[in-house]
């Protein structure tokens, strides 16, 4: 997994030269990642739609190997990890937790949908095999393709490289080094670990990204790291010097190579930390390996699956006291706000684990699955049934597959229908509303299925999990004792698509269409005959809605319900629980905020006219009885973000209540503007023009009126707006793009020009916000500084909106301005409170928590309460929680 900084520090001591004709051993996982890097150079890193297909990845790996052979390098062996030592478990779980956190951040940056591809051909383009430059990385991007390494292995097994492709009973590093030490040549890798190994007198390490090709001379040129030469240049012992040096660098991130070489010559630190050094050697040079008797049986398995087999082999040793196995599942692009996509197919994997345990006499009955991790935990535990029930489990899966096949025209769709059925079973088991799969099928029928939505991505991930779980059964069943049912199951699973043909975000919408058209719904109806609440939902998909009156056929984008109290009360345990948490004054304020955000999510993601959405709106509005102005203003904001016209009567009442806190009334007016219904213009104009009205309310009504008029204008249809990274409905849209994008300086001038309408200045504000995201854009810091100038404006409303935008951006460059605004006790409380909450979104930055804690006893209640909420947000930012909400499904995330 690499020794940080080692390659960079040793680079000056490598010999840059032509790679002479020689034998080469390939670090297999590094080859797969190199293929991905080559294929991704020109893509939009933030869009999963521009990730290369598995077909392209496999072909690129083969083409690259063919090219180096054409230039005189003989590919002698390609080794893949088949088993990682237990000593590396902390590093693996930390990496998995970091990947989970990155996924959560990606989801937070694109909360409703992910960026689409710029060109359909990008994912299939042929990459340059030896580029002279490498593109920069996006600040926040989705996980890499989950089956990258096994799909490259599959491609190699179908090529001339099959005889030299091997999954080893350990890490690939050791066999790579051993081959070169015995046979000479070079190791091709991206892993700095191999610099520590003894490669013999003439063996060398060459790193994939460093290789350049001279096409005319048909030569490859690269820095070559030869152990004996490096040790000679550093004047360290050629036998142990690099091991000592690597150990020193690993333990002191500020160490220079010269300082490390001097310590290595003296051996001082080694003597002082003998135990740690021995552990380092065990980890990097002589790691734990698996029993040789399992190597042949793993030759055709995925590396992750082979690791299970090797673990079981080692667990059979008398001295081994392990009581469970660990399965590191591929990391999927699924929605962090939902239960892991692996959950719906867990029964299939239980069968796979059962097949595995049947291969040996063992008392082991527990498998721990490592998937999304919020911390370095022990994963999700599975208790596996006794071997005597294996045939029973095989029969159950075969029966389900047979029932699907009997009703479907295209046998290739069996696995997709199984995915949907599993999703239904999981939903029924948890008693949680409509199955995601049926909801998306209904959208597919209506023609409004959004391929870039997180719901769609999550269902694709569930399908991938199902297919891979079946692949696990297929591979492990081949090792199990063969019974008639087992043989039948293996035969049935032989029809499972190869990895390169697994579901993807590019093809799964077409799969859903074909499922619907070719008997998939009929299969689901047969399978779900006993589910009284689900069956009507399946049968309704694709059927026209009942004939409605002409008046009701005039569909509006926003529902404008009459009086909310006339609606029949809808009872939903989750919504009822959230409503209780939100409305109870005894509930801690941070918990009430989390309940609020959960209700907003339910109101927004369900159909606007659904009982769930309307009940969520009612639940939010019920909390307007609270004495907390901070909470009530947040209620109004969330109602405006739902896009649901059912909130309009509630918001109108708040605006009309002259006894209400001005901050709440302003937020109600802004929310009416966000909902965009022209029917709200009359009341907004009334309070804009009301004599003696609070300034912040008048200004908000003015902006809300302009927004609604813009929303319903012909001008809006003509404007070209920049794609925003933020899903919020803002008081004003960003300025429209002309032939040339306005510069930060130009937008800053518009922002601060008080002769212009507030609506136009707000448009400049949100255009600057969009130029500051993602935070590594060259315009980001200048845009933040331009926005910070807004704190000098005379309007408190304007200043508070600047603070709100900073909260969205969470850019460290905004911290000084936000701190100054919060610390100014003469500043308006609506500005200070927004500054506090914005600082909460930056809670993992140094000094922020200390600043917030200073104002926990501020004279202004809204500031005190905002600091309490902000500190809770700060704690969330530093944690590995998947979502700042209380939805029960989120709490159950693995």
Secondary structure, 3 states (H helix, E strand, C coil): CCCCCHHHHHHHHCEEEECCCEEEEEEHHHHHHHHHHHHCCCCCCCCHHHCCCHHHHHHHHHHHHHHHHHCCEEEEEEEEECCCCHHHHHHHHHHHHHHHHHHHHHHHHCCCECCCCCCCCHHHCCCCCCCCCCCCCCCCCCCCCCCHHHHHHHHHHCCCCHHHEEEECCCHHHHHHHHHHHHCCEEEECCHHHHCCCCCCCCEEEEHHHCEEECCCCEEEEEEEEHHHHHHHHCCCCCCHHHHHHHHHHHCCCCCHHHHHHHHHHCHHHHHCHHHHHHHHHHHCCCCCCCHHHCHHHCCCCHHHHHHHHHHHHHCCCCCCCCEEEEECCCCCCCCCCCCCCHHHHHHHHHHHHHHHCCCCCCCCEEEEECCCCCCCCCEEEECCCHHHHHHHHHHHHHHHHHHHCCCCCHHHHHHHHHHHHHHHHHHHHCCCCCHHHHHHHHHHHCCCCCCEHHHHHHHHHHHHHHHHHHHHHHHHCCCCCCHHHHHHHHHHCCCCCHHHCCCCCCHHHHHHHHHHCCHHHHHHHHCCCCHHHHHHHHHCCCCCCCCCHHHHCCCCCCCCCCHHHCCCCCCHHHHHHHHHHHCCCCCHHHHHHHHHHHHHHHHHCCCCCHHHHHHHHHHHHHHHCCCHHHHHHHHHHHHHCCCHHHHHHHHHHHHCCCCCHHHHHHHHHHHHHHCCHHHHHHHHHHHCCCCCCHHHHHHHHHHHHHHHHHCCHHHHHCCCCCCCCCCCCCCCCCCCCCCCCCHHHHHHHHHCCCCCHHHHHHHHHHHHHHCCCCCCCCHHHHHHHHHHHHHCCCHHHHHHHHHHHHHHCCHHHHHHHHHHHHCCCCCHHHHHHHHHHHHCCCCCCCHHHHHHCCCCCCCHHHHHHHHHHHHHHHHHHCCCCCCCCCHHHHCCC
